[in-house]
Amino acid sequence: MFLSQSFDQMFKTVQSGPFGGGHGEKMWRSVLSQEYAKAVAESGDTGIAQSISGMMRAYDNTSGAD
């Protein structure tokens, strides 16, 4: 769900080319977002866990300094 919403937000910033746009693109864009999200989730390599882990370690190191 999170990945699908992330792709939806990213697609909102993409401008359609000369052959894009219209009702059809709007209708299928959510399906494309879901499929991209599914592919990324299946690969298991989003990098989110590594990023969060690094932030937590940094927070833990700074919170004990007081």
MARBA-3410 file (N, C-alpha, C, O; in Angstrom, 1 decimal):
66
0.8,-1.2,0.0,0.0,0.0,0.0,0.9,1.3,0.0,0.6,2.2,-0.8 ~ 1.9,1.3,0.9,2.8,2.4,0.9,3.5,2.7,-0.4,3.6,3.8,-0.9 ~ 4.0,1.6,-1.0,4.7,1.8,-2.2,3.8,2.3,-3.4,4.2,3.1,-4.1 ~ 2.6,1.7,-3.4,1.6,2.1,-4.4,1.3,3.6,-4.3,1.2,4.3,-5.3 ~ 1.1,4.1,-3.1,0.8,5.5,-2.8,2.1,6.3,-3.2,1.9,7.4,-3.7
3.2,5.8,-2.9,4.5,6.5,-3.3,4.6,6.7,-4.8,4.9,7.8,-5.3 ~ 4.3,5.6,-5.5,4.3,5.7,-7.0,3.2,6.7,-7.5,3.4,7.4,-8.4 ~ 2.0,6.7,-6.9,1.0,7.6,-7.3,1.4,9.0,-7.1,1.2,9.8,-8.0 ~ 2.1,9.3,-6.0,2.6,10.7,-5.8,3.7,11.1,-6.8,3.7,12.2,-7.3 ~ 4.6,10.1,-7.1,5.6,10.4,-8.1,5.0,10.6,-9.5,5.5,11.5,-10.2
4.0,9.9,-9.8,3.4,10.0,-11.2,2.7,11.4,-11.3,2.6,11.9,-12.4 ~ 2.3,11.9,-10.2,1.6,13.2,-10.3,2.6,14.3,-10.7,2.1,15.4,-11.2 ~ 3.9,14.1,-10.5,4.9,15.1,-10.9,5.4,14.9,-12.3,6.1,15.8,-12.8 ~ 5.0,13.8,-13.0,5.5,13.5,-14.3,4.5,14.2,-15.4,3.3,14.0,-15.3 ~ 5.1,14.9,-16.3,4.3,15.5,-17.3,4.2,14.5,-18.5,5.1,13.9,-18.9
3.0,14.5,-19.0,2.7,13.6,-20.2,3.4,14.2,-21.4,3.5,15.4,-21.6 ~ 3.8,13.3,-22.3,4.4,13.7,-23.5,3.3,14.1,-24.5,2.2,14.2,-24.2 ~ 3.7,14.3,-25.8,2.7,14.7,-26.8,1.7,13.7,-27.1,0.6,14.0,-27.6 ~ 1.9,12.4,-26.8,0.9,11.3,-27.0,0.2,10.9,-25.8,-0.6,9.9,-25.8 ~ 0.6,11.5,-24.6,0.0,11.1,-23.4,-1.2,11.9,-22.9,-1.6,12.9,-23.6
-1.7,11.6,-21.8,-2.8,12.4,-21.2,-4.1,11.8,-21.5,-4.2,10.8,-22.1 ~ -5.1,12.5,-21.1,-6.5,12.1,-21.4,-7.1,11.2,-20.3,-6.4,10.8,-19.4 ~ -8.3,10.8,-20.6,-9.0,10.0,-19.6,-8.4,8.6,-19.5,-8.3,8.0,-18.4 ~ -7.9,8.0,-20.6,-7.3,6.6,-20.6,-6.1,6.6,-19.7,-5.9,5.6,-18.9 ~ -5.3,7.6,-19.8,-4.0,7.6,-18.9,-4.4,7.7,-17.5,-3.8,7.0,-16.6
-5.3,8.6,-17.2,-5.8,8.8,-15.8,-6.3,7.4,-15.2,-6.1,7.1,-14.1 ~ -7.1,6.7,-16.1,-7.7,5.5,-15.6,-6.7,4.4,-15.3,-6.8,3.6,-14.4 ~ -5.6,4.3,-16.2,-4.7,3.2,-16.1,-3.5,3.6,-15.2,-2.7,2.7,-14.9 ~ -3.3,4.8,-14.9,-2.1,5.2,-14.1,-2.1,4.5,-12.7,-1.1,4.1,-12.2 ~ -3.3,4.4,-12.1,-3.3,3.7,-10.7,-2.9,2.2,-10.9,-2.3,1.7,-10.0
-3.4,1.6,-12.0,-3.0,0.2,-12.2,-1.5,0.1,-12.4,-0.9,-0.8,-11.9 ~ -0.9,1.0,-13.1,0.5,1.0,-13.4,1.3,1.2,-12.0,2.3,0.6,-11.8 ~ 0.8,2.1,-11.2,1.4,2.3,-9.9,1.3,1.1,-9.1,2.3,0.7,-8.4 ~ 0.2,0.4,-9.1,0.1,-0.9,-8.3,1.1,-1.9,-8.8,1.7,-2.6,-8.0 ~ 1.2,-2.0,-10.1,2.1,-3.1,-10.7,3.6,-2.7,-10.4,4.3,-3.6,-10.1
3.9,-1.5,-10.5,5.3,-1.1,-10.1,5.6,-1.4,-8.6,6.6,-1.9,-8.3 ~ 4.6,-1.0,-7.8,4.7,-1.3,-6.4,4.9,-2.8,-6.1,5.7,-3.2,-5.2 ~ 4.1,-3.6,-6.8,4.2,-5.0,-6.6,5.5,-5.6,-7.0,6.1,-6.4,-6.3 ~ 6.1,-5.1,-8.1,7.4,-5.5,-8.6,8.5,-5.1,-7.6,9.4,-5.9,-7.3 ~ 8.4,-3.9,-7.1,9.4,-3.5,-6.1,9.3,-4.3,-4.8,10.3,-4.7,-4.3
8.1,-4.5,-4.4,7.9,-5.3,-3.1,8.4,-6.7,-3.3,9.0,-7.3,-2.4 ~ 8.2,-7.3,-4.5,8.6,-8.7,-4.7,10.2,-8.8,-4.8,10.7,-9.8,-4.4 ~ 10.8,-7.7,-5.2,12.3,-7.7,-5.3,12.9,-7.6,-3.9,14.0,-8.0,-3.7 ~ 12.1,-7.0,-3.0,12.6,-6.9,-1.6,13.7,-5.9,-1.4,14.4,-5.9,-0.4 ~ 13.9,-5.0,-2.4,15.0,-4.1,-2.3,14.5,-2.7,-2.5,14.8,-2.0,-3.5
13.8,-2.1,-1.5,13.4,-0.8,-1.5,14.4,0.2,-0.9,14.5,1.4,-1.2 ~ 15.2,-0.3,0.0,16.2,0.5,0.7,15.6,1.2,1.9,16.3,1.9,2.6 ~ 14.3,1.1,2.1,13.6,1.8,3.2,14.1,1.3,4.5,14.4,2.1,5.4 ~ 14.2,0.0,4.7,14.6,-0.6,6.0,16.0,-0.1,6.3,16.3,0.2,7.5 ~ 16.9,-0.1,5.4,18.3,0.3,5.7,18.3,1.8,6.1,19.1,2.2,7.0
17.5,2.6,5.4,17.5,4.0,5.8,16.9,4.2,7.2,17.5,5.0,7.9 ~ 15.8,3.6,7.5,15.2,3.7,8.8,16.2,3.2,9.9,16.3,3.8,10.9 ~ 16.8,2.1,9.6,17.8,1.5,10.6,18.9,2.5,10.9,19.3,2.7,12.0 ~ 19.4,3.1,9.8,20.5,4.1,10.0,20.1,5.3,10.8,20.8,5.8,11.6 ~ 18.9,5.8,10.5,18.3,6.9,11.3,18.1,6.5,12.7,18.4,7.4,13.6
17.7,5.3,13.0,17.5,4.9,14.4,18.8,4.8,15.1,18.9,5.2,16.3 ~ 19.8,4.3,14.5,21.2,4.2,15.1,21.7,5.6,15.4,22.3,5.8,16.4 ~ 21.5,6.5,14.4,22.0,7.9,14.6,21.3,8.5,15.8,21.9,9.2,16.6 ~ 20.0,8.3,15.8,19.2,8.9,16.9,19.6,8.3,18.3,19.8,9.0,19.3 ~ 19.8,7.0,18.3,20.2,6.3,19.5,21.6,6.9,20.0,21.8,7.0,21.2
22.5,7.1,19.1,23.8,7.6,19.4,23.8,9.0,20.0,24.5,9.4,20.9 ~ 22.9,9.9,19.4,22.8,11.3,19.9,22.0,11.4,21.2,22.2,12.3,22.0 ~ 21.0,10.5,21.4,20.2,10.6,22.6,20.9,10.2,23.9,20.6,10.7,25.0 ~ 22.0,9.4,23.8,22.7,9.0,25.0,23.8,10.0,25.3,24.5,9.8,26.3 ~ 24.0,11.0,24.5,25.1,12.0,24.7,24.9,13.0,25.9,25.8,13.6,26.4
23.6,13.1,26.3,23.3,14.1,27.3,23.7,13.6,28.7,23.5,14.4,29.7
END
